Amino acid sequence: VRKISHNMMPGLLTKLGLYEAVEDLFEHVDDTGKLGATCEINGDRTRLAENREIMLYRIIQEMVNNTMKHAEASNLKLQVNILPGMLDIIYVDNGKGFDFEKKLESGSIGLKSIQSRVDFLNGKLFIETKPGEGVKYTMQIPA
């Protein structure tokens, strides 16, 4: 129960903020040795409102979870560009990809969860994927 609780709301997120918590998440994934995980954060790391940080962490956590469970990837990369009034977030894995339309029709809970959280943050989400070509999520989130 403690591990589940920690994974749901890591103390690092509340203590140090989104950027440090995401870096820690990627370090843990990389340390498993199952896939290479890199995280690059550029810009002024001013804290966001707590609910925004939680939502963004959950989105990133869901993308990592999807990669680990389904993608058969060997690498994943997150790039966060902190711009004036905007976060530009790019997440890429080199996994097996998927047919986006079929995934939507099947009612993928993971994709719906990501989209609903992006919508909650008044952001935009773009997903590029094809079978055999990995996946790229691009998000533009007002800061």
DSSP file (Angstrom, degrees, kcal/mol; ACC not computed):
  #  RESIDUE AA STRUCTURE BP1 BP2  ACC     N-H-->O    O-->H-N    N-H-->O    O-->H-N    TCO  KAPPA ALPHA  PHI   PSI    X-CA   Y-CA   Z-CA
    1    1 A V     >        0   0    0      0, 0.0     4,-2.7     0, 0.0     5,-0.2   0.000 360.0 360.0 360.0 -39.7    0.0    0.0    0.0
    2    2 A R  H  >  +     0   0    0      2,-0.2     4,-2.9     1,-0.2     5,-0.2   0.916 360.0  48.9 -61.6 -42.7    2.9    2.4    0.8
    3    3 A K  H  > S+     0   0    0      2,-0.2     4,-2.8     1,-0.2    -1,-0.2   0.916 112.2  47.9 -64.0 -43.4    4.4    1.8   -2.6
    4    4 A I  H  > S+     0   0    0      2,-0.2     4,-2.1     1,-0.2    -2,-0.2   0.931 113.6  48.1 -61.4 -45.1    1.1    2.4   -4.4
    5    5 A S  H  X S+     0   0    0     -4,-2.7     4,-2.3     2,-0.2    -2,-0.2   0.914 112.4  48.7 -61.5 -43.9    0.6    5.5   -2.4
    6    6 A H  H  < S+     0   0    0     -4,-2.9    -2,-0.2     1,-0.2    -1,-0.2   0.909 112.0  49.0 -62.5 -42.9    4.2    6.7   -3.1
    7    7 A N  H  < S+     0   0    0     -4,-2.8    -1,-0.2     1,-0.2    -2,-0.2   0.848 112.0  49.1 -66.7 -32.8    3.7    6.1   -6.8
    8    8 A M  H  < S+     0   0    0     -4,-2.1    -2,-0.2     1,-0.2    -1,-0.2   0.889 134.1   8.6 -74.1 -38.5    0.4    7.9   -6.8
    9    9 A M  S  < S-     0   0    0     -4,-2.3    -1,-0.2    -5,-0.2    -2,-0.2  -0.629  79.2-158.2-142.9  79.7    1.7   11.0   -5.0
   10   10 A P    >>  -     0   0    0      0, 0.0     3,-1.3     0, 0.0     4,-1.1  -0.327  21.4-129.7 -61.8 139.0    5.5   10.9   -4.6
   11   11 A G  H 3> S+     0   0    0      1,-0.3     4,-2.8     2,-0.2     5,-0.3   0.818 106.7  66.0 -57.1 -31.6    6.7   13.1   -1.8
   12   12 A L  H 3>>S+     0   0    0      1,-0.2     4,-2.6     2,-0.2     5,-1.3   0.850  96.0  56.9 -59.7 -34.6    9.2   14.7   -4.2
   13   13 A L  H <>5S+     0   0    0     -3,-1.3     4,-0.6     3,-0.2    -1,-0.2   0.934 113.4  37.5 -63.8 -46.6    6.3   16.2   -6.2
   14   14 A T  H  <5S+     0   0    0     -4,-1.1    -2,-0.2     2,-0.1    -1,-0.2   0.855 124.1  41.7 -75.1 -33.8    4.9   18.0   -3.2
   15   15 A K  H  <5S+     0   0    0     -4,-2.8    -2,-0.2    -5,-0.2    -3,-0.2   0.950 134.5  10.3 -78.2 -50.7    8.3   19.0   -1.7
   16   16 A L  H  <5S-     0   0    0     -4,-2.6     4,-0.3    -5,-0.3    -3,-0.2   0.602 104.9-119.6-111.3 -15.2   10.3   20.0   -4.7
   17   17 A G     X< -     0   0    0     -5,-1.3     4,-2.0    -4,-0.6    -1,-0.2  -0.365  38.5 -49.1 106.8 176.7    7.8   20.2   -7.5
   18   18 A L  H  > S+     0   0    0      1,-0.2     4,-2.7     2,-0.2     5,-0.3   0.892 123.1  53.0 -57.3 -49.6    7.0   18.7  -10.9
   19   19 A Y  H  > S+     0   0    0      1,-0.2     4,-2.2     2,-0.2    -1,-0.2   0.901 112.4  43.0 -64.2 -43.4   10.3   19.0  -12.6
   20   20 A E  H  > S+     0   0    0     -4,-0.3     4,-2.3     2,-0.2    -1,-0.2   0.889 114.2  52.1 -67.9 -38.3   12.3   17.2   -9.9
   21   21 A A  H  X S+     0   0    0     -4,-2.0     4,-2.3    -9,-0.2    -2,-0.2   0.896 110.7  47.6 -65.4 -39.9    9.6   14.5   -9.5
   22   22 A V  H  X S+     0   0    0     -4,-2.7     4,-2.4     2,-0.2     5,-0.2   0.912 111.0  50.7 -67.9 -42.4    9.6   13.8  -13.3
   23   23 A E  H  X S+     0   0    0     -4,-2.2     4,-2.1    -5,-0.3    -2,-0.2   0.913 111.1  49.5 -59.9 -41.2   13.4   13.6  -13.4
   24   24 A D  H  X S+     0   0    0     -4,-2.3     4,-2.3     2,-0.2    -2,-0.2   0.905 108.7  52.7 -64.1 -42.5   13.3   11.2  -10.5
   25   25 A L  H  X S+     0   0    0     -4,-2.3     4,-2.2     1,-0.2    -2,-0.2   0.924 111.2  46.4 -57.8 -46.5   10.6    9.1  -12.3
   26   26 A F  H  X S+     0   0    0     -4,-2.4     4,-2.6     1,-0.2    -1,-0.2   0.852 109.7  53.7 -69.3 -34.1   12.8    8.9  -15.4
   27   27 A E  H  X S+     0   0    0     -4,-2.1     4,-2.5    -5,-0.2    -1,-0.2   0.917 109.6  48.9 -63.4 -42.2   15.9    8.0  -13.3
   28   28 A H  H  X S+     0   0    0     -4,-2.3     4,-0.9     2,-0.2    -2,-0.2   0.911 112.2  47.8 -64.3 -42.5   13.9    5.1  -11.7
   29   29 A V  H >< S+     0   0    0     -4,-2.2     3,-0.8     1,-0.2     6,-0.5   0.932 113.6  47.5 -62.9 -45.3   12.8    3.8  -15.1
   30   30 A D  H >< S+     0   0    0     -4,-2.6     3,-1.4     1,-0.2    -2,-0.2   0.882 106.6  58.4 -62.9 -38.6   16.3    4.1  -16.5
   31   31 A D  H 3< S+     0   0    0     -4,-2.5    -1,-0.2     1,-0.3    -2,-0.2   0.704  90.8  70.9 -66.5 -19.9   17.7    2.3  -13.4
   32   32 A T  T << S-     0   0    0     -4,-0.9    -1,-0.3    -3,-0.8    -2,-0.2   0.785  95.7-140.0 -66.6 -23.9   15.5   -0.7  -14.1
   33   33 A G  S <  S+     0   0    0     -3,-1.4     3,-0.1    -4,-0.5    -3,-0.1   0.440  75.7 107.9  78.6  -1.2   17.7   -1.5  -17.1
   34   34 A K  S    S-     0   0    0     -5,-0.5     2,-0.3     1,-0.3    -4,-0.1   0.812  90.7  -4.0 -79.5 -30.8   14.6   -2.5  -19.1
   35   35 A L  S    S-     0   0    0     -6,-0.5     2,-0.4    -5,-0.1    -2,-0.3  -0.982  75.6-104.3-157.6 153.3   14.7    0.6  -21.3
   36   36 A G  E     -a   75   0A   0     38,-3.0    40,-2.5    -2,-0.3     2,-0.5  -0.664  37.5-171.3 -80.3 129.2   16.8    3.8  -21.6
   37   37 A A  E     -a   76   0A   0     -2,-0.4     2,-0.4    38,-0.2    40,-0.2  -0.982   5.1-178.1-127.4 123.8   14.9    6.8  -20.3
   38   38 A T  E     -a   77   0A   0     38,-2.1    40,-2.4    -2,-0.5     2,-0.4  -0.938   6.5-166.6-123.0 146.7   16.1   10.4  -20.7
   39   39 A C  E     -a   78   0A   0     -2,-0.4     2,-0.5    38,-0.2    40,-0.2  -0.996   3.3-175.0-134.4 126.3   14.5   13.6  -19.4
   40   40 A E  E     -a   79   0A   0     38,-2.6    40,-3.0    -2,-0.4     2,-0.5  -0.985   1.2-174.8-126.1 122.5   15.5   17.1  -20.5
   41   41 A I  E     -a   80   0A   0     -2,-0.5     2,-0.4    38,-0.2    40,-0.2  -0.974   5.8-173.4-121.9 122.0   14.0   20.1  -18.9
   42   42 A N  E     +a   81   0A   0     38,-3.1    40,-3.5    -2,-0.5     2,-0.2  -0.941  41.0  23.9-119.2 132.7   14.8   23.6  -20.3
   43   43 A G  S    S-     0   0    0     -2,-0.4     2,-0.5    38,-0.2    40,-0.1  -0.605  98.7 -18.5 117.7-175.1   13.8   26.9  -18.9
   44   44 A D        -     0   0    0     38,-0.4     2,-0.8    -2,-0.2    -2,-0.1  -0.562  52.3-150.2 -73.3 117.4   12.9   28.6  -15.6
   45   45 A R        +     0   0    0     -2,-0.5    -1,-0.1    -4,-0.1   -26,-0.1  -0.128  35.0 157.6 -86.3  40.1   11.8   26.0  -13.2
   46   46 A T        -     0   0    0     -2,-0.8    -2,-0.0     1,-0.1   -29,-0.0  -0.423  49.4-102.8 -63.2 137.0    9.3   28.1  -11.2
   47   47 A R        -     0   0    0     -2,-0.1     2,-0.2     1,-0.1    -1,-0.1  -0.278  33.1-143.7 -62.7 145.8    6.8   26.0   -9.4
   48   48 A L        -     0   0    0      1,-0.2   -30,-0.1    -3,-0.1    -1,-0.1  -0.515  41.7 -67.2 -97.7 172.8    3.3   25.8  -10.9
   49   49 A A    >>  -     0   0    0     94,-0.3     4,-2.3    -2,-0.2     3,-0.6  -0.353  52.2-116.1 -58.5 144.0    0.0   25.6   -9.0
   50   50 A E  H 3> S+     0   0    0      1,-0.3     4,-2.5     2,-0.2     5,-0.2   0.875 113.8  51.4 -55.4 -44.0   -0.1   22.3   -7.1
   51   51 A N  H 3> S+     0   0    0      1,-0.2     4,-2.2     2,-0.2    -1,-0.3   0.859 110.6  49.9 -65.0 -33.1   -3.1   20.9   -9.0
   52   52 A R  H <> S+     0   0    0     -3,-0.6     4,-2.7     2,-0.2     5,-0.2   0.908 110.5  49.6 -69.2 -42.1   -1.4   21.7  -12.3
   53   53 A E  H  X S+     0   0    0     -4,-2.3     4,-2.5     2,-0.2    -2,-0.2   0.913 111.5  49.0 -62.7 -41.8    1.8   19.9  -11.2
   54   54 A I  H  X S+     0   0    0     -4,-2.5     4,-2.5    -5,-0.2    -2,-0.2   0.939 112.3  47.7 -63.1 -47.0   -0.2   16.9  -10.1
   55   55 A M  H  X S+     0   0    0     -4,-2.2     4,-2.2     1,-0.2    -2,-0.2   0.923 113.3  47.7 -60.7 -45.2   -2.1   16.7  -13.4
   56   56 A L  H  X S+     0   0    0     -4,-2.7     4,-2.3     1,-0.2     5,-0.2   0.900 111.3  50.7 -64.8 -40.1    1.0   17.1  -15.4
   57   57 A Y  H  X S+     0   0    0     -4,-2.5     4,-2.8    -5,-0.2    -1,-0.2   0.923 109.9  50.5 -62.1 -43.5    2.8   14.4  -13.4
   58   58 A R  H  X S+     0   0    0     -4,-2.5     4,-2.4     2,-0.2    -2,-0.2   0.886 109.4  51.3 -61.9 -40.3   -0.1   12.0  -13.9
   59   59 A I  H  X S+     0   0    0     -4,-2.2     4,-2.1     2,-0.2    -1,-0.2   0.954 113.7  43.2 -61.4 -50.1   -0.1   12.6  -17.6
   60   60 A I  H  X S+     0   0    0     -4,-2.3     4,-2.5     1,-0.2    -2,-0.2   0.900 112.5  53.5 -63.9 -41.1    3.6   11.9  -17.9
   61   61 A Q  H  X S+     0   0    0     -4,-2.8     4,-2.6    -5,-0.2    -1,-0.2   0.897 108.6  50.1 -60.7 -41.1    3.2    8.9  -15.5
   62   62 A E  H  X S+     0   0    0     -4,-2.4     4,-2.6     2,-0.2    -2,-0.2   0.896 109.9  49.9 -65.5 -41.1    0.5    7.5  -17.8
   63   63 A M  H  X S+     0   0    0     -4,-2.1     4,-2.2     2,-0.2    -2,-0.2   0.927 112.6  46.9 -64.0 -43.8    2.6    7.9  -20.9
   64   64 A V  H  X S+     0   0    0     -4,-2.5     4,-2.7     2,-0.2    -2,-0.2   0.924 112.2  51.1 -62.3 -44.3    5.5    6.1  -19.2
   65   65 A N  H  X S+     0   0    0     -4,-2.6     4,-2.5     1,-0.2     5,-0.3   0.916 109.5  49.9 -59.0 -45.0    3.2    3.3  -18.0
   66   66 A N  H  X>S+     0   0    0     -4,-2.6     4,-2.6     1,-0.2     5,-0.9   0.909 111.6  48.9 -61.4 -42.4    1.8    2.8  -21.5
   67   67 A T  I  X>S+     0   0    0     -4,-2.2     4,-1.1     1,-0.2     5,-0.6   0.939 114.0  45.2 -62.0 -47.1    5.3    2.6  -22.9
   68   68 A M  I  <5S+     0   0    0     -4,-2.7    -2,-0.2     1,-0.2    -1,-0.2   0.866 120.9  38.3 -67.7 -36.1    6.4    0.1  -20.3
   69   69 A K  I  <5S+     0   0    0     -4,-2.5    -2,-0.2    -5,-0.2    -1,-0.2   0.839 134.4   9.4 -83.9 -33.9    3.3   -2.1  -20.6
   70   70 A H  I  <5S+     0   0    0     -4,-2.6    -3,-0.2    -5,-0.3    -2,-0.1   0.705 108.6  69.6-122.5 -26.3    2.6   -2.0  -24.3
   71   71 A A  I  <<S-     0   0    0     -4,-1.1    25,-2.7    -5,-0.9    26,-0.1   0.722  70.6-145.7 -81.8 -22.1    5.2   -0.5  -26.5
   72   72 A E      < +     0   0    0     -5,-0.6     2,-0.1    23,-0.2    -4,-0.1   0.897  44.8 165.0  54.5  39.7    8.1   -3.0  -26.3
   73   73 A A        -     0   0    0     -6,-0.6    -1,-0.2     1,-0.1    22,-0.1  -0.443  42.1-160.1 -85.9 158.4   10.3    0.0  -26.5
   74   74 A S  S    S+     0   0    0      1,-0.3   -38,-3.0    -2,-0.1     2,-0.3   0.554  78.9  28.5-107.9 -16.6   14.0    0.2  -25.8
   75   75 A N  E     -a   36   0A   0    -40,-0.2    19,-1.8     2,-0.0     2,-0.3  -0.996  55.9-179.2-143.8 147.3   14.1    4.0  -25.3
   76   76 A L  E     -aB  37  93A   0    -40,-2.5   -38,-2.1    -2,-0.3     2,-0.4  -0.989   8.9-166.9-141.8 150.3   11.9    6.8  -24.2
   77   77 A K  E     -aB  38  92A   0     15,-2.8    15,-2.7    -2,-0.3     2,-0.4  -0.999   6.8-164.4-141.0 138.2   12.6   10.5  -24.0
   78   78 A L  E     -aB  39  91A   0    -40,-2.4   -38,-2.6    -2,-0.4     2,-0.4  -0.983   6.4-174.6-120.2 132.3   10.8   13.4  -22.4
   79   79 A Q  E     -aB  40  90A   0     11,-2.8    11,-2.9    -2,-0.4     2,-0.5  -0.993   1.6-171.8-126.7 125.2   11.6   17.0  -23.3
   80   80 A V  E     -aB  41  89A   0    -40,-3.0   -38,-3.1    -2,-0.4     2,-0.6  -0.971   2.8-167.9-117.7 119.5   10.0   19.9  -21.4
   81   81 A N  E     -aB  42  88A   0      7,-3.0     7,-2.6    -2,-0.5     2,-0.9  -0.934  10.4-152.8-108.2 116.2   10.5   23.4  -22.7
   82   82 A I  E     + B   0  87A   0    -40,-3.5   -38,-0.4    -2,-0.6     5,-0.2  -0.794  24.6 174.0 -92.6 109.2    9.4   26.0  -20.1
   83   83 A L  E >   - B   0  86A   0      3,-2.9     3,-1.8    -2,-0.9     2,-0.4  -0.662  47.1 -71.0-110.0 164.9    8.4   29.1  -22.2
   84   84 A P  T 3  S-     0   0    0      0, 0.0    -1,-0.1     0, 0.0     3,-0.1  -0.429 119.4 -12.1 -59.0 113.6    6.8   32.3  -21.0
   85   85 A G  T 3  S+     0   0    0     -2,-0.4    58,-1.3     1,-0.1     2,-0.3   0.537 128.2  77.0  76.0   7.2    3.2   31.3  -20.2
   86   86 A M  E <   -BC  83 142A   0     -3,-1.8    -3,-2.9    56,-0.3     2,-0.5  -0.999  60.1-150.1-152.5 142.6    3.5   27.9  -21.8
   87   87 A L  E     -BC  82 141A   0     54,-3.2    54,-2.8    -2,-0.3     2,-0.6  -0.972  13.3-162.0-109.3 128.0    4.9   24.4  -21.3
   88   88 A D  E     -BC  81 140A   0     -7,-2.6    -7,-3.0    -2,-0.5     2,-0.5  -0.950  14.9-174.1-109.0 113.0    5.9   22.6  -24.5
   89   89 A I  E     -BC  80 139A   0     50,-2.8    50,-3.1    -2,-0.6     2,-0.5  -0.934   9.2-176.1-118.3 126.9    6.1   18.9  -23.6
   90   90 A I  E     -BC  79 138A   0    -11,-2.9   -11,-2.8    -2,-0.5     2,-0.4  -0.987   0.9-177.4-124.7 125.3    7.4   16.2  -26.1
   91   91 A Y  E     +BC  78 137A   0     46,-2.7    46,-3.0    -2,-0.5     2,-0.4  -0.988   8.2 176.2-123.9 126.8    7.4   12.5  -25.2
   92   92 A V  E     -BC  77 136A   0    -15,-2.7   -15,-2.8    -2,-0.4     2,-0.3  -0.991   9.6-179.7-133.7 136.5    8.8   10.0  -27.6
   93   93 A D  E     -BC  76 135A   0     42,-2.2    42,-1.4    -2,-0.4   -17,-0.2  -0.951  26.9-139.4-127.8 159.1    9.3    6.2  -27.4
   94   94 A N        +     0   0    0    -19,-1.8    40,-0.2    -2,-0.3   -18,-0.1  -0.065  61.4 125.7-103.5  32.5   10.8    3.9  -30.1
   95   95 A G  S    S-     0   0    0    -20,-0.2    39,-0.9   -22,-0.1   -23,-0.2   0.181  80.7 -74.7 -78.3-161.7    8.3    1.1  -29.4
   96   96 A K        -     0   0    0    -25,-2.7    36,-4.8    37,-0.2    37,-0.4   0.537  63.5-151.1 -79.4  -6.8    5.9   -0.8  -31.7
   97   97 A G        -     0   0    0     34,-0.3     2,-0.3    35,-0.2    -1,-0.2  -0.075   9.2-123.7  65.3-171.5    3.4    2.1  -32.0
   98   98 A F        -     0   0    0     36,-0.4     2,-0.9    33,-0.1     3,-0.1  -0.981  23.2 -88.9-163.7 164.5   -0.2    1.6  -32.7
   99   99 A D     >  -     0   0    0     -2,-0.3     4,-2.3    31,-0.2     5,-0.2  -0.763  38.4-157.6 -83.0 107.4   -3.1    2.4  -35.0
  100  100 A F  H  > S+     0   0    0     -2,-0.9     4,-2.3    29,-0.4     5,-0.2   0.892  87.2  49.4 -58.1 -46.7   -4.4    5.6  -33.4
  101  101 A E  H  > S+     0   0    0      1,-0.2     4,-2.5     2,-0.2    -1,-0.2   0.916 112.5  47.7 -62.2 -43.8   -7.9    5.4  -34.8
  102  102 A K  H  > S+     0   0    0      1,-0.2     4,-2.0     2,-0.2    -1,-0.2   0.888 110.2  53.1 -64.2 -37.8   -8.4    1.8  -33.8
  103  103 A K  H  <>S+     0   0    0     -4,-2.3     5,-1.7     2,-0.2     4,-0.4   0.909 110.3  47.2 -64.5 -41.6   -7.1    2.6  -30.3
  104  104 A L  H ><5S+     0   0    0     -4,-2.3     3,-1.3     1,-0.2    -2,-0.2   0.927 111.6  50.6 -64.1 -44.2   -9.6    5.4  -30.0
  105  105 A E  H 3<5S+     0   0    0     -4,-2.5    -1,-0.2     1,-0.3    -2,-0.2   0.835 104.7  58.1 -62.8 -32.6  -12.5    3.2  -31.2
  106  106 A S  T 3<5S-     0   0    0     -4,-2.0    -1,-0.3    -5,-0.2    -2,-0.2   0.588 115.1-116.5 -75.7  -8.5  -11.5    0.5  -28.7
  107  107 A G  T < 5 -     0   0    0     -3,-1.3    -3,-0.2    -4,-0.4    -2,-0.1   0.877  33.0-157.1  77.8  38.5  -12.0    3.0  -25.9
  108  108 A S     >< -     0   0    0     -5,-1.7     4,-2.0     1,-0.2    -1,-0.2  -0.282   5.9-158.1 -52.6 115.9   -8.4    3.1  -24.6
  109  109 A I  H  > S+     0   0    0      1,-0.2     4,-2.5     2,-0.2     5,-0.2   0.883  89.2  55.6 -66.4 -38.8   -8.6    4.2  -21.0
  110  110 A G  H  > S+     0   0    0      2,-0.2     4,-2.2     1,-0.2    -1,-0.2   0.933 110.3  43.5 -60.8 -48.1   -5.0    5.4  -21.0
  111  111 A L  H  > S+     0   0    0      1,-0.2     4,-2.7     2,-0.2    -1,-0.2   0.899 114.4  50.5 -65.4 -40.0   -5.4    7.7  -24.0
  112  112 A K  H  X S+     0   0    0     -4,-2.0     4,-2.7     2,-0.2    -1,-0.2   0.891 109.6  51.7 -64.1 -38.5   -8.7    9.0  -22.7
  113  113 A S  H  X S+     0   0    0     -4,-2.5     4,-1.9     2,-0.2    -2,-0.2   0.925 111.6  45.9 -63.5 -45.7   -7.1    9.7  -19.3
  114  114 A I  H  X S+     0   0    0     -4,-2.2     4,-2.4     1,-0.2    -2,-0.2   0.953 114.9  47.5 -61.6 -49.6   -4.3   11.6  -20.9
  115  115 A Q  H  X S+     0   0    0     -4,-2.7     4,-2.6     1,-0.2    -2,-0.2   0.899 110.8  50.6 -61.4 -42.3   -6.7   13.6  -23.2
  116  116 A S  H  X S+     0   0    0     -4,-2.7     4,-2.3     1,-0.2    -1,-0.2   0.877 111.7  48.1 -66.7 -35.7   -9.1   14.5  -20.3
  117  117 A R  H  X S+     0   0    0     -4,-1.9     4,-1.6     2,-0.2    -1,-0.2   0.899 111.4  49.5 -70.5 -39.8   -6.2   15.7  -18.1
  118  118 A V  H  <>S+     0   0    0     -4,-2.4     5,-2.7     2,-0.2    -2,-0.2   0.927 111.9  49.6 -62.3 -43.2   -4.8   17.8  -21.0
  119  119 A D  H ><5S+     0   0    0     -4,-2.6     3,-2.0     1,-0.2    -2,-0.2   0.916 106.5  55.3 -60.2 -43.8   -8.3   19.2  -21.6
  120  120 A F  H 3<5S+     0   0    0     -4,-2.3    -1,-0.2     1,-0.3    -2,-0.2   0.849 108.3  48.9 -57.1 -35.2   -8.6   20.0  -17.8
  121  121 A L  T 3<5S-     0   0    0     -4,-1.6    -1,-0.3    -3,-0.2    -2,-0.2   0.331 115.9-117.6 -86.8   7.0   -5.4   22.0  -18.1
  122  122 A N  T < 5S+     0   0    0     -3,-2.0    -3,-0.2     1,-0.2    -2,-0.1   0.833  70.9 137.2  58.5  34.8   -6.8   23.9  -21.2
  123  123 A G      < -     0   0    0     -5,-2.7     2,-0.4    -6,-0.1    18,-0.2  -0.369  54.2-116.4-102.7-177.7   -3.9   22.4  -23.2
  124  124 A K  E     -D  140   0A   0     16,-2.2    16,-2.2    -2,-0.1     2,-0.4  -0.960  21.6-161.4-122.1 140.6   -3.5   20.8  -26.7
  125  125 A L  E     -D  139   0A   0     -2,-0.4     2,-0.4    14,-0.2    14,-0.2  -0.984   6.7-176.2-125.4 131.5   -2.5   17.2  -27.3
  126  126 A F  E     -D  138   0A   0     12,-2.7    12,-2.9    -2,-0.4     2,-0.5  -0.995   6.2-165.8-125.5 132.2   -1.1   15.8  -30.5
  127  127 A I  E     -D  137   0A   0     -2,-0.4     2,-0.5    10,-0.2    10,-0.2  -0.976   4.0-172.9-123.2 124.6   -0.3   12.1  -31.0
  128  128 A E  E     +D  136   0A   0      8,-2.9     8,-2.3    -2,-0.5     2,-0.3  -0.971  27.1 134.5-116.1 121.0    1.8   10.8  -33.8
  129  129 A T  E     +D  135   0A   0     -2,-0.5   -29,-0.4     6,-0.2     6,-0.2  -0.983  24.0 178.2-161.7 152.2    2.0    7.0  -34.2
  130  130 A K    >   -     0   0    0      4,-0.9     3,-2.4    -2,-0.3     4,-0.2  -0.970  50.6 -80.0-148.2 151.9    1.9    4.2  -36.6
  131  131 A P  T 3  S+     0   0    0      0, 0.0   -34,-0.3     0, 0.0   -33,-0.1  -0.331 119.5  13.4 -54.4 131.0    2.3    0.5  -36.1
  132  132 A G  T 3  S+     0   0    0    -36,-4.8   -35,-0.2   -35,-0.1   -36,-0.1   0.440 112.2  83.6  84.4   0.6    6.0   -0.2  -36.0
  133  133 A E  S <  S-     0   0    0     -3,-2.4   -37,-0.2   -37,-0.4   -36,-0.2   0.224  86.2-125.4-123.6  15.1    7.1    3.4  -35.6
  134  134 A G        -     0   0    0    -39,-0.9    -4,-0.9    -4,-0.2   -36,-0.4  -0.234  33.6 -81.8  73.0-166.0    6.8    4.2  -31.9
  135  135 A V  E     -CD  93 129A   0    -42,-1.4   -42,-2.2    -6,-0.2     2,-0.4  -0.993  27.7-163.6-142.4 147.4    4.8    7.1  -30.6
  136  136 A K  E     -CD  92 128A   0     -8,-2.3    -8,-2.9    -2,-0.3     2,-0.5  -0.977   5.9-167.8-133.6 120.4    5.2   10.8  -30.1
  137  137 A Y  E     -CD  91 127A   0    -46,-3.0   -46,-2.7    -2,-0.4     2,-0.5  -0.920   4.6-171.9-104.0 129.6    3.0   12.9  -27.8
  138  138 A T  E     -CD  90 126A   0    -12,-2.9   -12,-2.7    -2,-0.5     2,-0.4  -0.990   6.8-177.4-122.1 126.6    3.3   16.7  -28.1
  139  139 A M  E     -CD  89 125A   0    -50,-3.1   -50,-2.8    -2,-0.5     2,-0.5  -0.967  17.7-163.5-125.9 140.7    1.5   18.8  -25.5
  140  140 A Q  E     +CD  88 124A   0    -16,-2.2   -16,-2.2    -2,-0.4   -52,-0.2  -0.973  19.9 179.3-120.7 114.0    1.1   22.6  -25.2
  141  141 A I  E     -C   87   0A   0    -54,-2.8   -54,-3.2    -2,-0.5   -18,-0.1  -0.959  30.6-121.2-121.3 124.6    0.0   23.5  -21.8
  142  142 A P  E      C   86   0A   0      0, 0.0   -56,-0.3     0, 0.0   -57,-0.1  -0.426 360.0 360.0 -59.7 136.2   -0.6   27.0  -20.5
  143  143 A A              0   0    0    -58,-1.3   -94,-0.3   -60,-0.1   -57,-0.2   0.465 360.0 360.0 -82.8 360.0    1.6   27.6  -17.5
